[in-house]
């Protein structure tokens, strides 16, 4: 299986994988039903076939249709995407990436979020 690299997905492929993750399993029709202004059935089917070839999704035949599911958990995929983001935009500096997130004026953290972040940092110190 190919290594999951979400940053290599096109905009439409990211829409599709998001829908597949959200629904856990999805047919082409399910994906189309969840999209705003979707392309044609054949375009979505072709994209999903390509995504399967790239290793992002897999299918099982159910009657006359294919049911798709992700090849990796959302957690593993998100870790891979974050790792790439840190490598690409923050010169592999976790400190700079976290600082950029926390320095953003658009980010408002609740007390429970701050406590969770503190616990994660404390655990990393050990």
Secondary structure, DSSP 8 states (H G I E B T S, - for coil): -----GGGS-HHHHHHHHHHHHHSSB-HHHHHHHSSS---HHHHHHHHHHHHHHTSEEEEEETTEEEEEESS-HHHHHHHHHHHHHHHHSTT-HHHHHHHHHH-TT----HHHHHHHHHHHHHHH-
